[in-house]
């Protein structure tokens, strides 16, 4: 939608045209929601902020002067300011830290991280020993979570053949990992 079209819809909203407001909302809400989401990082809060943004637009549409600037910038400023106001109203992080007695680090220790990376490298090496299509099927089944039926359709093989491929591939991987 062009700036002129948005400005025209704002002028209709300013005189209380509900149909124009519905069209205006449908055309502009995805962009304004993304602005709120980017700032708030919480969909529920962003949707609440968006609702307040459109209340403000309904109330202030008469203030918008089409010649003074871009309607998109005006809308973005309202959305950004509303999201920032919501962020400022949140409980300060410092208060949460003061009430916490023990802040445990849930990340694995550097030693465990190294072991995990080594295991990952071993698995990658073992996967290279499989035929390319078998390795891809194992990855799609056990990493991406695709079903046997989806895999058999993708690879153009019967369902039982896919099951056999995966079973034999897992056996080969286990043998490789035990070496």
C-alpha positions in Angstrom: 0.0 0.0 0.0 1.4 3.4 -1.0 1.9 6.3 1.4 -0.8 8.3 -0.3 -3.3 5.4 0.2 -2.4 5.1 3.9 -2.7 8.9 4.3 -6.1 8.8 2.6 -7.2 6.0 5.0 -6.0 8.0 8.0 -8.1 11.0 6.8 -11.1 8.7 6.6 -10.4 7.3 10.1 -10.1 10.9 11.3 -13.8 11.5 10.4 -14.8 8.2 12.1 -15.1 5.9 9.1 -15.2 2.4 10.6 -14.9 0.6 7.2 -11.8 2.6 6.4 -10.4 1.8 9.8 -10.9 -1.9 9.2 -9.1 -1.7 5.9 -6.4 0.5 7.5 -5.9 -2.1 10.3 -5.8 -5.0 7.8 -3.1 -3.3 5.7 -0.9 -1.8 8.4 -1.1 -4.2 11.4 1.5 -6.7 10.2 4.2 -4.1 10.1 3.2 -2.4 13.3 3.0 -5.8 15.1 6.5 -6.6 13.9 7.8 -3.3 15.4 6.1 -4.1 18.7 7.5 -7.7 18.7 11.0 -6.6 17.9 11.0 -4.3 20.9 9.0 -6.4 23.4 10.1 -9.9 22.4 6.8 -11.3 23.7 3.9 -12.0 21.4 1.2 -11.4 24.0 2.6 -8.1 25.1 3.1 -7.1 21.4 -0.5 -7.8 20.6 -1.7 -5.8 23.6 0.6 -3.0 22.6 -0.8 -3.2 19.0 -4.3 -2.8 20.4 -3.3 0.3 22.2 -1.6 1.6 19.1 -4.8 1.4 17.1 -6.8 3.1 19.9 -4.3 5.9 19.8 -4.5 6.1 16.0 -8.3 6.2 16.1 -8.1 9.0 18.7 -5.3 11.0 17.0 -6.0 10.4 13.3 -7.2 14.0 13.0 -3.8 15.3 14.2 -1.9 13.6 11.4 -1.0 16.2 8.7 -0.4 14.4 5.4 2.0 17.0 4.2 4.2 17.0 7.3 5.7 13.5 6.9 5.3 10.0 5.9 2.3 8.2 7.3 4.4 5.0 7.7 6.9 6.9 9.9 4.0 8.4 12.0 2.5 4.9 12.5 5.9 3.4 13.3 6.6 6.1 15.9 3.3 5.5 17.6 4.0 1.7 17.7 7.6 2.1 18.9 6.6 4.6 21.6 3.8 2.4 22.9 6.1 -0.7 23.0 8.8 1.4 24.8 6.2 2.6 27.3 5.2 -1.0 28.0 8.9 -2.0 28.5 9.4 0.9 30.9 6.4 -0.2 32.9 7.9 -3.6 33.5 9.4 -4.4 36.9 13.1 -3.4 36.8 15.5 -6.3 36.3 17.6 -5.2 39.3 14.6 -5.9 41.7 14.5 -9.5 40.4 18.2 -9.9 40.9 18.1 -8.6 44.4 15.4 -11.1 45.4 17.3 -14.1 43.9 19.6 -15.8 46.4 21.4 -18.2 44.1 21.8 -17.8 40.4 22.9 -21.2 39.1 24.5 -21.4 35.7 22.4 -24.0 33.9 24.9 -24.2 31.0 27.0 -27.3 30.9 30.6 -26.9 32.2 33.4 -26.3 29.6 34.5 -29.9 30.2 31.1 -31.3 29.4 30.8 -28.9 26.4 34.0 -30.3 25.0 32.8 -33.9 25.5 29.5 -33.1 23.7 31.4 -31.5 20.8 33.7 -34.5 20.5 30.7 -36.8 20.4 29.2 -34.6 17.7 32.4 -35.0 15.6 32.3 -38.7 16.1 28.7 -38.9 15.0 29.5 -36.8 11.9 32.4 -39.1 11.1 30.2 -42.2 11.4 27.5 -40.6 9.3 30.0 -40.1 6.5 30.5 -43.9 6.5 26.8 -44.4 5.5 25.6 -44.1 1.9 24.6 -40.5 1.2 20.8 -41.3 0.9 20.9 -43.4 4.0 22.7 -40.7 6.0 20.2 -38.1 4.8 17.2 -40.3 5.8 18.7 -40.8 9.2 19.2 -37.1 9.7 15.7 -36.2 8.5 14.1 -38.9 10.7 16.0 -38.4 13.9 17.1 -34.8 13.8 14.3 -33.1 11.8 11.6 -35.5 13.1 10.1 -36.6 9.8 8.0 -39.7 9.8 8.8 -42.9 8.0 5.9 -42.3 5.6 7.2 -38.8 4.7 10.7 -40.2 4.1 9.5 -43.0 1.9 7.6 -40.5 -0.2 10.6 -38.2 -0.4 13.0 -40.9 -1.4 10.5 -42.8 -3.6 10.9 -46.1 -1.8 8.3 -48.3 -0.1 7.6 -47.7 3.6 9.1 -51.0 4.7 12.2 -50.3 2.7 12.6 -47.0 4.5 12.3 -48.7 7.8 14.9 -51.2 6.8 17.3 -48.4 5.7 16.9 -46.6 9.0 17.3 -49.8 11.1 20.4 -50.9 9.3 21.9 -47.4 9.3 21.4 -47.1 13.1 23.1 -50.5 13.5 26.1 -49.3 11.4 26.2 -46.0 13.4 26.2 -47.9 16.7 29.1 -50.2 15.5 31.1 -47.1 14.4 30.5 -45.3 17.7 31.6 -48.4 19.7 35.0 -48.5 17.9 
